[in-house]
Amino acid sequence: MRFRVYIYITFELKDGKAMKVNTNPVRGMKDFLPAEAELREKVRRTIIDTYSSFGYRKIETPALEHLELLGGSDGGENEKLIYKVLKRGEKLDLTSATEEKDLSEEGLRFDLTVPLTRIYANNQNDLPLPFKVIQTDNVWRAERPQKGRYRQFMQCDIDIIGEESYVAEIDLLTASSHALLNLGFSDFVIKINDRMILHDLAEKWGFERKDHESVFITIDKLDKIGTDGVAIELGYKRFSNDAINKMTADLTDFQAGRFENVKISDDLGIVIETVSIASQGRFKIEFDPTLVRGMGYYTGMIYEIKYRDYPGSVGGGGRYDKMIGKRTGTDVPACGFSIGFERIIDLMLERNDQTEKPVRLAVLFNTEKDDTKTIYYYSDAYRNGTIALTHKEKSSGKIFKKDVSVFRQEKKLGKQLKKLLDQGFTHYATLLNNDVLVVEELKADKG
């Protein structure tokens, strides 16, 4: 019996001095300084506001889930990437451990869909149907980091539970498209397919039903390894050459845009037509019979969004009508969509997207002569929008709340103003005669 060994490493003082430790974040994880953190919050807020306007409501679930839930969720390759948490205290007995469950019972979630099915199963009597839900939270996968792919990353999901018709897919794709448009993205392409079409094709090629998921996992790598690579990997899996050759011929046709012999359902046709009309020419939706999606829990339509020449997708999802039934004993229709939050952030950083610069006022406080009460009176007035600050506010008569910070005034004022400008402040103020707060705009050449 093979199982992982978990080891604690303790750092101690050496010769009375602390040993040097690595202060970089763990590989595949990131720190976010203010500028990027503010961009991430703006993007997250835009996505949530867009989804809320379509009637979705927010929920939250714990980071930790039971391993029996995570490991039995048809999560495909992701189930091999679970971060497992070591038992603590009396529950941990290394001397008698014979298998992995003796060491760990919990793990970090690898997506937000599995926790959603659990929370629905646990609260189904208190939830309406259809249940339209938003989740924005971190997930963890122990995979090889690469561009746009991290070990800890934010997912932004919407799901509809309890709607069995194609209305759910239309709603998900329309809402997600609006979210991307509201973030400044257009000219993207929604690729859509149906798992039932994939099963029909696999049977036509000659693969047994029990082997379909294994075949699909390999076909899902088509963009990375090509048709020949797919054929070679399926050969390693000892599938018949006849089935592989038939599949290779069809995949070659599909990649060339020739899939006239593939019959799509009326529902899939309606979704494509409706979303295409709703796009008003700002993006496209296309049928793609090579689209697989790696999760084994998908049962119907599946979809991904491609953006120009960006590798991989910037969002995707599908229908998973059987997944909730594994928790409750009764199948409940469900489908969802996840925006690739981290990839969206990377794209925005690459094109140097800037958050709209907010008005930020730094009130400089001379501790030797300024009156504390007056400084904080004016600071609160500007912060609450009682007093106009900018020319735009004064001319329009519309005054907004703004960020105001109080700092002790330094001896080298010019150097301090440069630091404030670098920190994103737009204005600074000093107190004149303990009576009037004089506000000036911060400029790059100031000081």
Residue pairs with C-beta under 8 A, 6 or more apart in sequence:
1 98
1 99
3 97
3 98
3 99
3 100
3 102
3 103
4 84
4 100
4 103
6 86
6 103
6 104
11 18
11 19
11 21
12 19
13 19
25 31
26 151
27 145
27 151
28 143
28 144
28 145
28 150
28 151
28 152
29 150
29 151
29 152
30 150
30 152
32 40
34 423
34 424
35 424
36 345
36 349
38 355
39 345
39 348
39 349
39 353
39 355
40 154
40 341
40 345
42 355
43 183
43 341
43 344
43 345
43 348
44 136
44 154
44 156
44 341
46 179
46 182
46 183
47 136
47 156
47 179
47 183
47 339
47 341
48 58
48 134
48 136
48 156
50 175
50 178
50 179
50 182
51 134
51 158
51 175
51 179
52 58
52 134
53 178
54 132
54 158
54 171
54 174
54 175
54 178
55 132
56 132
56 133
56 134
56 158
56 175
57 132
57 133
57 134
58 133
58 134
58 135
58 136
59 116
59 119
59 133
59 134
59 135
60 135
60 137
61 109
61 112
61 115
61 116
61 118
61 119
61 135
61 137
62 115
63 108
63 109
63 137
63 138
63 140
64 85
64 106
64 107
64 108
64 109
65 106
65 107
65 108
65 109
65 114
65 115
65 118
66 105
66 106
67 82
67 84
67 101
67 104
67 105
67 106
67 107
69 114
69 118
70 79
70 82
70 107
70 109
70 110
70 114
71 79
71 82
72 326
73 79
73 114
73 117
73 297
73 323
73 326
74 295
74 296
74 297
74 323
75 110
75 111
75 114
75 295
75 296
75 297
76 213
76 217
76 294
76 295
76 296
77 217
77 294
78 110
78 111
78 141
78 294
78 295
79 110
81 110
81 141
81 142
81 143
82 107
82 108
82 110
82 141
82 142
83 107
83 108
83 140
83 141
83 142
84 100
84 103
84 104
84 106
84 107
85 104
85 106
85 107
85 108
86 92
86 103
86 104
87 103
87 104
87 105
92 103
93 102
94 103
96 102
97 103
108 139
108 140
109 115
109 139
109 140
110 139
110 140
110 141
111 139
111 155
111 338
112 135
112 137
112 139
112 155
112 157
112 338
113 157
113 159
113 295
113 297
113 320
113 323
113 336
115 135
116 133
116 135
116 157
116 159
116 161
116 336
117 323
117 324
117 326
117 327
117 334
118 327
120 127
120 131
120 161
120 324
120 327
120 332
121 324
121 327
121 328
124 328
124 332
127 161
128 162
129 161
129 162
129 163
129 332
130 160
130 161
130 162
130 163
130 168
131 159
131 160
131 161
131 162
132 158
132 159
132 160
132 171
133 158
133 159
133 160
133 161
134 156
134 157
134 158
135 155
135 156
135 157
135 158
135 159
136 154
136 155
136 156
136 157
136 341
137 154
137 155
138 152
138 153
138 154
138 155
139 152
139 153
139 154
139 155
140 151
140 152
141 151
141 153
142 151
143 149
143 151
145 151
147 311
147 346
148 310
148 311
148 312
148 340
148 342
148 343
148 346
149 312
149 342
150 342
153 341
153 342
154 341
154 342
155 338
155 341
156 179
156 338
156 339
156 341
157 317
157 336
157 337
157 338
157 339
158 172
158 175
158 176
158 336
158 337
159 334
159 335
159 336
159 337
160 168
160 171
160 172
160 334
160 335
160 336
161 324
161 332
161 333
161 334
162 332
162 333
162 334
163 333
163 335
164 321
164 333
165 267
166 267
166 268
166 270
166 271
166 301
168 319
168 333
168 335
169 271
169 301
169 303
169 319
169 335
170 270
170 271
170 274
170 275
172 317
172 335
172 336
172 337
173 190
173 192
173 271
173 275
173 285
173 303
173 337
174 275
174 278
175 337
176 305
176 315
176 337
176 339
177 188
177 190
177 275
177 278
177 279
177 282
177 283
179 339
180 186
180 188
180 283
180 305
180 314
180 315
180 339
180 344
181 282
181 283
183 344
183 348
184 348
184 353
185 307
185 314
185 344
185 347
186 282
186 283
187 282
187 283
187 307
187 308
188 283
188 284
188 305
188 306
188 307
188 308
188 314
189 283
189 284
189 285
189 286
189 305
189 306
189 307
190 275
190 283
190 284
190 285
190 286
190 303
190 304
190 305
191 286
191 288
191 291
191 303
191 304
191 305
191 306
191 313
192 268
192 271
192 272
192 285
192 286
192 287
192 288
192 291
192 301
192 302
192 303
193 287
193 288
193 289
193 290
193 291
193 292
193 301
193 302
193 303
194 264
194 265
194 268
194 300
194 301
194 302
195 298
195 299
195 300
195 301
195 302
195 318
195 319
196 265
196 300
197 262
197 263
197 264
197 265
197 289
198 212
198 216
198 289
198 292
199 209
199 212
201 247
201 250
201 262
201 289
202 209
202 211
202 212
202 215
202 216
202 247
203 209
204 246
205 243
205 244
205 246
205 247
205 250
206 240
206 242
206 243
206 246
207 215
207 239
207 243
207 247
211 239
213 296
214 237
215 234
215 239
215 247
216 292
216 296
217 292
217 294
218 230
218 233
218 234
218 237
219 230
219 247
219 251
219 290
219 292
220 292
220 293
220 294
221 229
221 230
221 233
222 230
222 251
222 255
222 290
222 292
223 312
225 233
227 248
227 251
227 252
227 255
230 247
230 248
230 251
231 244
231 245
231 247
231 248
234 244
234 247
235 241
235 244
251 290
253 259
254 262
254 288
254 289
254 290
255 290
259 287
259 289
262 289
264 287
267 301
268 287
268 301
271 301
272 285
272 286
272 287
275 285
276 284
276 285
279 285
291 302
291 303
291 304
292 302
293 302
293 304
293 316
293 317
293 318
295 318
295 320
297 320
297 322
297 323
298 318
298 319
298 320
299 319
299 320
299 321
299 322
300 318
300 319
300 321
300 335
301 318
301 319
301 335
302 316
302 317
302 318
302 319
303 316
303 317
303 318
303 337
304 313
304 315
304 316
305 313
305 314
305 315
305 316
305 340
306 313
306 314
307 314
307 347
310 343
310 347
312 340
312 343
313 340
313 343
314 339
314 340
314 343
314 344
314 347
315 337
315 338
315 339
315 340
316 337
316 338
316 340
317 335
317 336
317 337
317 338
318 335
318 336
319 333
319 334
319 335
320 334
320 335
320 336
321 331
321 332
321 333
321 334
321 335
322 331
323 334
324 330
324 331
324 332
324 334
325 331
325 332
357 424
357 426
358 402
358 403
358 426
359 389
359 390
359 400
359 402
359 403
359 426
359 427
360 402
360 403
360 404
360 405
360 424
360 425
360 426
360 427
361 382
361 389
361 402
361 403
361 404
361 405
361 425
361 426
361 427
361 428
361 429
361 439
362 405
362 406
362 407
362 420
362 425
362 427
362 428
362 429
362 442
363 375
363 378
363 379
363 382
363 404
363 405
363 406
363 407
363 428
363 429
363 430
363 437
364 407
364 408
364 409
364 413
364 416
364 428
364 429
364 430
365 372
365 375
365 406
365 407
365 408
365 409
365 431
366 409
366 430
366 431
367 408
367 409
369 434
370 431
370 434
371 431
371 434
374 431
374 434
374 435
374 437
375 406
375 431
375 437
376 406
378 387
378 429
378 431
378 437
379 404
379 406
380 386
380 404
381 387
382 389
382 402
382 404
382 429
383 401
383 402
383 403
383 404
384 401
385 399
385 400
385 401
385 402
386 399
387 399
388 394
388 399
389 399
389 402
389 427
389 439
390 427
393 399
393 400
405 425
407 416
407 420
409 416
409 430
410 416
413 447
414 446
414 447
415 447
416 447
417 428
417 442
417 446
417 447
418 446
418 447
420 428
420 442
421 442
421 443
421 444
421 446
425 442
426 441
426 442
427 439
427 440
427 441
427 442
428 439
428 440
428 442
429 437
429 438
429 439
429 440
430 437
430 438
431 437
431 438
432 438
